[in-house]
Amino acid sequence: MQSRTLPRFIIALAALVAAFLVAYWLWSISTRPQPSTAKPAPAQSTEPAPQGAPLSSPASRPNTSAEKYLIGEDRTAPVPARYQMPGVTRVRTAANLQDWLGQFPVDVQEKMKAFNKRNFGVYSIDSPQQIAWMAAHGYPMPEDLVAAEKLSNADLRELANQGNDKAGFLLRERNIDTLQAKFSEYAGKGLSRQRFWENDPDGPRMEQEDKNDRTLISKSWSPFKGYLQAQDSLLQEGDVNNSPHDAEAKAMAGLALAGYLGDTRADQLALTYVGNDPVRQAIYTALQNATTNQALFVRATLSSGCTPVSSVNIRQ
C-alpha cells in the first residue's frame, strides 16, 4: 500500500510545484521594470536572457567571451560602478575555484567557502571570464565580502537605496540569518513564528526590513537574485505551517530564476542539489516542464504580435 501511495504523492507534489512556478513567473515578470532600449556598455551589461528561454537553451547563455568581458594583465576584471562596494573597483579572476581560493588569505578563503555553500555552489567556475561575467552582473565577489564586514546594516541599506543591488543582497543575507536565529529562539520556547512577528520588539523592524529586501529583489536584474531567493529556503526549515518539501521547491525555483536570467551554471547546480532524492527529482522534473511550457507560450505570444493565443499556435 505504501509503495503505491508514495508515487501518487510525488506526482501530486510535482503538479502543485509546477502550478506554483508558473504563478511565480507571472508575478515576477509583472514586477520587472521595462528594459532600456539603449545598448549597454560591454563591461556593464545587465541585460537578462530573452524571456522564456529554457535553462539549457543557447538563448539563455550569457556571452562570457574574453572579448566582451575583458581581463586585465593583472588577471583582474572591472566591477560596474552601480555594483561597487567601497574600495572595490576590480576583482581577481581565476581558472577554477581552487585557483581562486589560493589568491586570498586563509580567513578570506573560509568566507568564500561559507558563501559558496550557502549559495548552492555559486563560486563554481571554470574560467576567468565566468568571474568577469559575475562581477559585471552584480554577484558578491570575495573582495566584496571583506568590504561588507566594515559596513553596518544601515550602511548597506543606504547603498541599496542609492541603487546598489549588491549591497542589498548582502544585507538580505544578514536579515535571513537574523530571522533564522529569532525563529529558532521562539521554536525552542514552544512559540510560533507568528508570536515573533506580533510580540517581539524586533518584529516591526524586521517586517519592514523583509519588505524592503523583497522589493529590491523583485526589481533587480541581477541573476544573483535567484540564488538569494533560493536562500529563502532556509527560512522554510522547521516551519510547521509549511509542507515538508516547501524548502526544496523554493531552492530550486530560485536556481531556476538565476538560470532564466542568464546564469548557465544554475541548472547543473540544481542537479547537484537534487542528487538521488526522489522528491527533489520530481520537483526538478516539474520545474523543467514548466520552464519549457513557458518558453513555448512566450514564443507563440511574440510570434502572434503579443496577442492572446491558443495552444494550437504553439509549435511542438
Steps between C-alpha positions, in 0.01 A plus 500: 500500500777740592682432173192617307442804718852646461491526116155661520630745757801588283281552192262722695790695647657548158172634362466744788857617454447554128191711571691698761791567263275623220318730743833623636629574150191702415542698823872556445466642149222730619742665744788539258587844361492537126850448358673797344517512122846656515789267429696444823875535527670159457656484846184612679229310317224379730258393228347164592437210266195519272182417690398142493837347415531153658787452744702301245406711196777681308278809519552509875879478483684823588784616279797428724766539234821684588414745223193623686621462859859622490753360744790730589864400482490475880220238464237734643161596361310829541191542716232734360455815710144405598627178661813634668547455873725758670857458372416216258527608137669186363501135612734205459423230244607136479472188288321297768385520859822363647706757310257769615523396865879492485517871423359597840610467865368202695234702684360631172508148354274387784257784425500398133429137585214596734349737242535238227327238713203711604454610137488150353848511342483847346882526498532187284682637196725362225635815334603858581225622267234343722624706794511811282141431394394459864674826594320680216163368613499589868617177665672556837869428445751394770631857514143615568461259790804657665385856426150432636638393837595862565146621430202505733151394396409867471797558268392214274140622495613849403706361211208282393265799506746678271462221242775256604322164478808315623493686832134403530584136426762489775259667744233244412739223599546664840125537540447134414748406773324728749158354420634145522641569845174657617286216362725243669483691830121507492476135393720406796245665729213320330377825344392554141662730247183705502571582865834644393344724238228618736675527839877523459650852533693431177190376317385830338855593399572160346165503323595829334847366418344191344271718290791719387706193409226346290428826320866534402521138387185524288637802312860381455626368167797317652486121459638474854153577631411142407762367740375738766144379453629143526650604834150582619455125525699527824205685650262219403686241705330414827182693418209275600264705282682397181513176306812298583612552138436874468869570567615279212247656262608852595870416460452358151267782395771748597769315305266482202459877516879546497516283187208685343689828548812364329710295743567184299650321801175509695348186347804288588503644852132409531576143389773479764247613758244245376737203517317167531214628715172384332292794623759755386520319166123531461511871582787552254310318223191715564720809491657404167160427348361832624803685359463332162128578486575860595749531214250361252229733625719809477626404153144453377389827657783693338444341161132598514574866564463477880130415477337215695560168330363152531704185535461424130739788425780350710749307289568154636 
